[in-house]
């Protein structure tokens, strides 16, 4: 558990020197971490497949989680991370996670979760980054922009069947002003159809780290909160996924307000 910080004090804005040092530190290390991951992945993959007998998709999701954990460690000199209510999650149980979206680095912060076996549902543009693309396909990430509904549902069910989870950004893209945007229904329909619990997640602070449209990272504090899992059985009626969507959005909205107040 990464311990929470003092919630009473108002953090001063980062100095230009701190911003400069952070970017001179973080970007080169991120490139190094990515290159090292690409170079050593074949060896680790072969070991996991042939000696540990792990499935290829599960193994790749574990490697991505470890990559994220290394990124968290790398960012610690400039970013304070806080995890809240992780005890609500049962490791080894499949979930459909939904989370608000503020920054490119939201996905990296999912390494704060105690669960590594998560397939992300994302738009098509991350698949165009050649250094990540092969890993995303191996991990069976969902391309919700180009893939069909039937393909997304079938792939999600296969992930759930092996005790894996799926994560959706129901807003579809990053918020430009930090406000919660409209939610799309795809993830909620899949949760109801597959009969898995929905776990809302709330993240704050990544819009200070690197919001859309900015190139320089800023020192900040990031909090990730897990909300109570929601049983989807009672939503298995006509239009039930829309009721579920409204319920989840309301819970996320309320908790984001509380979390942002705690960061002030």
SULDAWO-V631318 format. One record per residue. N is the residue number from 1. PHI is phi in whole degrees, 0 to 359 (* if undefined). D_LAST is the distance of its C-alpha to the last C-alpha in whole Angstrom. Layout:
n,phi,d_last
N,PHI,D_LAST
N,PHI,D_LAST
This chain:
n,phi,d_last
1,*,22
2,272,19
3,291,18
4,293,14
5,266,12
6,301,10
7,263,7
8,274,8
9,272,7
10,268,5
11,287,7
12,290,10
13,296,11
14,295,14
15,282,18
16,304,21
17,294,22
18,297,20
19,297,20
20,298,24
21,298,24
22,299,22
23,287,24
24,292,27
25,275,27
26,285,25
27,294,27
28,300,31
29,293,30
30,295,29
31,298,32
32,298,34
33,300,32
34,293,34
35,296,37
36,297,37
37,297,36
38,296,39
39,289,42
40,267,41
41,300,41
42,304,45
43,293,45
44,295,43
45,295,43
46,298,47
47,298,47
48,295,44
49,286,47
50,264,50
51,253,49
52,261,47
53,62,48
54,281,44
55,292,44
56,299,43
57,291,40
58,296,39
59,299,39
60,294,38
61,294,35
62,295,35
63,299,35
64,296,32
65,296,30
66,296,31
67,302,30
68,296,27
69,296,26
70,295,28
71,297,25
72,302,22
73,296,24
74,297,25
75,273,21
76,303,20
77,298,21
78,236,18
79,232,16
80,262,14
81,257,15
82,226,15
83,247,17
84,231,17
85,64,20
86,296,23
87,294,25
88,288,26
89,267,28
90,253,31
91,298,32
92,94,35
93,255,35
94,285,35
95,224,32
96,248,30
97,272,27
98,229,25
99,213,21
100,291,19
101,230,20
102,238,18
103,204,20
104,304,23
105,276,21
106,303,20
107,294,24
108,297,24
109,290,21
110,292,23
111,290,25
112,290,22
113,290,24
114,282,27
115,253,29
116,262,31
117,275,33
118,231,31
119,265,33
120,272,31
121,258,32
122,226,31
123,285,32
124,285,35
125,297,34
126,297,32
127,291,36
128,275,37
129,277,36
130,299,39
131,286,37
132,252,35
133,303,38
134,297,40
135,293,38
136,294,36
137,293,40
138,297,41
139,280,38
140,62,39
141,294,35
142,263,36
143,267,36
144,283,35
145,273,36
146,256,40
147,279,41
148,277,42
149,300,41
150,298,44
151,295,43
152,296,39
153,294,40
154,297,43
155,295,41
156,296,38
157,298,41
158,294,42
159,294,39
160,299,38
161,296,42
162,256,41
163,70,38
164,274,36
165,237,33
166,232,32
167,238,28
168,244,28
169,259,25
170,293,26
171,285,25
172,89,27
173,207,25
174,290,22
175,287,20
176,275,20
177,234,17
178,88,15
179,283,16
180,289,19
181,264,22
182,297,25
183,262,27
184,270,30
185,269,32
186,308,34
187,297,32
188,290,32
189,297,36
190,294,36
191,300,35
192,293,37
193,295,40
194,271,40
195,72,39
196,252,36
197,289,32
198,265,29
199,243,26
200,286,23
201,239,20
202,234,17
203,232,15
204,227,12
205,106,11
206,291,15
207,288,14
208,273,13
209,296,15
210,201,18
211,283,18
212,303,22
213,91,24
214,249,22
215,259,24
216,267,22
217,283,20
218,238,16
219,303,15
220,196,12
221,235,11
222,239,12
223,237,13
224,237,16
225,241,17
226,266,20
227,260,21
228,302,25
229,302,28
230,247,29
231,292,33
232,267,35
233,302,38
234,285,38
235,262,37
236,278,40
237,227,42
238,299,42
239,78,39
240,296,37
241,295,35
242,287,33
243,297,32
244,298,31
245,301,29
246,295,28
247,299,27
248,295,25
249,299,23
250,298,22
251,294,21
252,295,19
253,301,17
254,297,16
255,289,15
256,299,13
257,299,11
258,296,10
259,291,9
260,293,7
261,297,5
262,290,6
263,278,4
264,288,0
